[in-house]
């Protein structure tokens, strides 16, 4: 249970300016959650095209919200630190074959 809590709180490690846009650290998970929330209120779609339109509308809205996040030098540096913490650079100087 402690490990699960740790995973849930990872989003709080992101820069504070991003907190209001993100509820989870997994952008894909957040996007699917938003799509599910919007389709829940519609009992059924009349056509497949209507479902596809709604899906793309959610994806476009998510993309535009992400583009609205301001990225100053300090934010970019903090994201780089987090990236290096979770995805450390390879210590080998040899190129991969």
PyMOL commands that set and color helices and strands:
alter all, ss='L'
color gray80, all
select helices_A, chain A and resi 2-13+16-18+27-40+48-67+73-86
alter helices_A, ss='H'
color red, helices_A
deselect
rebuild
show_as cartoon
